[in-house]
């Protein structure tokens, strides 16, 4: 059975769907014409702020199309598809977003760990305890 890339789950925001649709259509067309040597796509997702399309057995022209989509994802808002003033944050969970969509993201709550040392008299062993305190 030939895999239909346009019907598999895409683990990313709708803003990147047009990028993926172009690749998926090209792969599906290729696979229909070459059922003996289909391109296999195992996953399409966002990772570290960029689009990832994991594939096997793609010919050069399809690899270039995939590379173009991946490169374009770094300049395309994952949420809305805008290409205006798009940036990728470099901390925490990385997202590539336009300024308007970035405003909708809730700020992270930073958690600090407080380490206290206790000395156990009987065994003469130091025991570390971790406590957490939220910092806004």
C-alpha positions as CSV (number, residue, x, y, z in Angstrom):
1,X,0.0,0.0,0.0
2,X,1.4,3.4,-1.0
3,X,1.6,6.0,1.8
4,X,-0.3,9.2,1.1
5,X,1.7,12.0,2.6
6,X,-1.1,14.6,2.3
7,X,-3.2,12.4,4.6
8,X,-0.7,11.7,7.3
9,X,-0.6,13.8,10.5
10,X,1.4,17.0,10.4
11,X,2.7,17.9,13.9
12,X,3.0,21.6,13.5
13,X,0.9,24.8,13.3
14,X,-1.4,25.6,10.4
15,X,0.9,28.5,9.2
16,X,3.2,25.9,7.7
17,X,0.6,23.8,6.0
18,X,1.0,25.6,2.6
19,X,4.7,24.7,2.7
20,X,3.9,21.1,3.5
21,X,1.0,20.8,1.0
22,X,3.4,21.6,-1.9
23,X,5.8,18.9,-0.8
24,X,3.1,16.4,0.0
25,X,1.5,16.9,-3.4
26,X,4.8,16.4,-5.2
27,X,5.6,13.3,-3.2
28,X,2.1,11.8,-3.7
29,X,2.4,12.4,-7.4
30,X,5.8,10.8,-7.5
31,X,4.7,7.8,-5.5
32,X,1.7,7.3,-7.8
33,X,4.0,7.2,-10.8
34,X,6.7,5.1,-9.1
35,X,4.9,2.5,-6.9
36,X,8.0,0.2,-7.1
37,X,10.3,2.9,-5.5
38,X,8.1,5.2,-3.4
39,X,9.4,8.0,-1.2
40,X,8.7,7.1,2.4
41,X,7.9,9.9,4.8
42,X,7.9,8.9,8.5
43,X,7.1,12.2,10.2
44,X,6.4,15.8,9.5
45,X,6.7,18.1,12.5
46,X,8.1,21.2,14.2
47,X,11.4,20.7,16.0
48,X,13.6,23.4,17.6
49,X,11.6,26.0,15.9
50,X,11.9,24.7,12.3
51,X,10.0,22.3,10.0
52,X,11.2,18.7,9.8
53,X,10.2,16.3,7.1
54,X,11.8,12.9,7.8
55,X,11.9,11.0,4.5
56,X,13.7,8.1,2.8
57,X,14.3,7.3,-0.9
58,X,13.5,10.8,-2.3
59,X,15.1,11.7,-5.6
60,X,17.1,14.9,-5.9
61,X,14.3,17.1,-7.1
62,X,12.1,16.2,-4.2
63,X,14.9,16.6,-1.7
64,X,15.4,20.1,-3.0
65,X,11.7,20.8,-2.7
66,X,11.8,19.5,0.9
67,X,14.9,21.6,1.7
68,X,13.1,24.7,0.3
69,X,10.1,24.1,2.6
70,X,12.3,23.6,5.6
71,X,14.3,26.8,4.8
72,X,11.1,28.8,4.3
73,X,9.7,27.6,7.7
74,X,12.4,29.7,9.5
75,X,10.9,32.8,7.9
76,X,7.2,31.8,8.1
77,X,5.0,32.1,11.3
78,X,4.1,28.6,12.3
79,X,0.7,29.7,13.6
80,X,-0.6,32.2,11.0
81,X,1.7,31.8,8.0
82,X,2.9,35.5,8.0
83,X,6.3,36.2,6.6
84,X,6.6,39.7,8.2
85,X,9.1,40.2,11.0
86,X,9.1,36.5,11.9
87,X,11.6,35.4,14.6
88,X,12.6,32.2,16.4
89,X,13.0,32.5,20.2
90,X,16.1,30.9,21.5
91,X,15.1,29.8,24.9
92,X,12.8,27.1,26.2
93,X,10.4,25.6,23.6
94,X,11.5,27.2,20.4
95,X,8.8,28.7,18.2
96,X,9.0,30.6,14.9
97,X,6.3,33.3,15.1
98,X,5.3,36.7,13.9
99,X,5.1,39.5,16.5
100,X,1.2,39.3,16.7
101,X,1.3,35.5,17.3
102,X,4.2,35.8,19.8
103,X,2.0,38.2,21.9
104,X,-0.5,35.4,22.3
105,X,2.1,33.1,24.0
106,X,1.8,33.1,27.7
107,X,5.1,34.0,29.5
108,X,7.1,31.1,31.0
109,X,7.1,30.7,34.8
110,X,10.7,30.2,35.9
111,X,11.2,27.7,38.6
112,X,14.4,27.8,40.7
113,X,15.6,24.8,42.7
114,X,16.8,25.4,46.2
115,X,19.4,22.9,47.4
116,X,19.8,22.4,51.2
117,X,22.3,20.1,52.7
118,X,21.7,18.1,55.9
119,X,24.3,16.1,57.7
120,X,23.1,12.7,59.0
121,X,24.9,12.2,62.3
122,X,24.6,8.4,62.4
123,X,26.1,7.5,59.0
124,X,28.2,10.7,58.6
125,X,26.6,11.1,55.2
126,X,25.4,14.4,53.5
127,X,21.9,14.1,52.1
128,X,20.7,16.6,49.5
129,X,17.1,17.7,49.4
130,X,15.6,19.5,46.4
131,X,12.9,22.0,47.0
132,X,11.2,24.2,44.4
133,X,10.1,27.8,44.7
134,X,8.3,29.6,41.8
135,X,9.8,32.9,40.7
136,X,7.8,35.3,38.6
